[in-house]
Amino acid sequence: MKFKAEIDVMPLDALLDPQGKAVSNSMPTIGLPEISGVRVGRHVRLFVDAASKDEANAKVDEACKKLLANQIMESYTFHIEEA
């Protein structure tokens, strides 16, 4: 079976996010002073061939831990569905 995974990788809350801070600081300039506390991360979409959803979950989790997220500085979440 083929599964599609949607993965979000974000900097840990305890760490500084210079890109998010720059975006937050720019909001009043573009007329959106109500927006603050921006954090910028990344979104990854991938496809995985697996015998079951549980196996696909395990493979995606392994990919996140080994390559897609630096667990010292980032957290990740993902959602898997049949493709």
One Martini backbone bead per residue (centre of mass of N, CA, C, O) as a GRO file, in nm:
protein
   83
    1MET     BB    1   0.101   0.034   0.015
    2LYS     BB    2   0.016   0.379  -0.007
    3PHE     BB    3   0.149   0.666   0.167
    4LYS     BB    4   0.078   0.984   0.317
    5ALA     BB    5   0.293   1.238   0.452
    6GLU     BB    6   0.255   1.497   0.702
    7ILE     BB    7   0.515   1.721   0.805
    8ASP     BB    8   0.605   1.895   1.110
    9VAL     BB    9   0.867   2.136   1.173
   10MET     BB   10   0.982   2.272   1.489
   11PRO     BB   11   1.087   2.477   1.703
   12LEU     BB   12   1.156   2.496   2.006
   13ASP     BB   13   1.024   2.695   2.251
   14ALA     BB   14   1.308   2.742   2.411
   15LEU     BB   15   1.394   2.861   2.140
   16LEU     BB   16   1.511   3.055   1.921
   17ASP     BB   17   1.343   3.252   1.639
   18PRO     BB   18   1.452   3.462   1.409
   19GLN     BB   19   1.241   3.438   1.184
   20GLY     BB   20   0.991   3.477   1.361
   21LYS     BB   21   1.073   3.751   1.476
   22ALA     BB   22   1.082   3.904   1.206
   23VAL     BB   23   0.785   3.858   1.140
   24SER     BB   24   0.662   3.982   1.395
   25ASN     BB   25   0.799   4.269   1.355
   26SER     BB   26   0.640   4.314   1.067
   27MET     BB   27   0.332   4.329   1.118
   28PRO     BB   28   0.280   4.634   1.180
   29THR     BB   29   0.387   4.734   0.899
   30ILE     BB   30   0.131   4.560   0.751
   31GLY     BB   31  -0.130   4.595   0.951
   32LEU     BB   32  -0.068   4.346   1.196
   33PRO     BB   33  -0.061   4.389   1.532
   34GLU     BB   34  -0.217   4.119   1.633
   35ILE     BB   35   0.041   3.973   1.546
   36SER     BB   36   0.222   3.715   1.729
   37GLY     BB   37   0.447   3.468   1.795
   38VAL     BB   38   0.617   3.369   1.566
   39ARG     BB   39   0.676   3.050   1.403
   40VAL     BB   40   0.926   2.886   1.205
   41GLY     BB   41   0.907   2.622   0.977
   42ARG     BB   42   0.833   2.297   0.830
   43HIS     BB   43   0.717   2.117   0.538
   44VAL     BB   44   0.656   1.762   0.477
   45ARG     BB   45   0.621   1.550   0.191
   46LEU     BB   46   0.546   1.194   0.170
   47PHE     BB   47   0.607   0.863   0.044
   48VAL     BB   48   0.496   0.526   0.145
   49ASP     BB   49   0.575   0.189   0.145
   50ALA     BB   50   0.332  -0.034   0.300
   51ALA     BB   51   0.145  -0.283   0.463
   52SER     BB   52   0.078  -0.055   0.685
   53LYS     BB   53   0.011   0.205   0.891
   54ASP     BB   54   0.208   0.124   1.114
   55GLU     BB   55   0.455   0.098   0.930
   56ALA     BB   56   0.447   0.386   0.822
   57ASN     BB   57   0.481   0.525   1.092
   58ALA     BB   58   0.759   0.405   1.156
   59LYS     BB   59   0.909   0.516   0.905
   60VAL     BB   60   0.854   0.818   0.953
   61ASP     BB   61   0.974   0.837   1.234
   62GLU     BB   62   1.258   0.753   1.146
   63ALA     BB   63   1.305   0.984   0.943
   64CYS     BB   64   1.281   1.210   1.150
   65LYS     BB   65   1.507   1.117   1.349
   66LYS     BB   66   1.747   1.081   1.118
   67LEU     BB   67   1.674   1.363   0.920
   68LEU     BB   68   1.427   1.587   0.945
   69ALA     BB   69   1.506   1.614   1.262
   70ASN     BB   70   1.638   1.806   1.525
   71GLN     BB   71   1.590   1.705   1.852
   72ILE     BB   72   1.743   1.941   1.998
   73MET     BB   73   1.565   2.185   1.821
   74GLU     BB   74   1.319   1.990   1.738
   75SER     BB   75   0.990   1.924   1.638
   76TYR     BB   76   0.735   1.667   1.555
   77THR     BB   77   0.470   1.604   1.320
   78PHE     BB   78   0.220   1.359   1.196
   79HIS     BB   79   0.033   1.251   0.899
   80ILE     BB   80  -0.151   0.961   0.783
   81GLU     BB   81  -0.244   0.843   0.450
   82GLU     BB   82  -0.388   0.723   0.195
   83ALA     BB   83  -0.293   0.746  -0.160
   0.00000   0.00000   0.00000
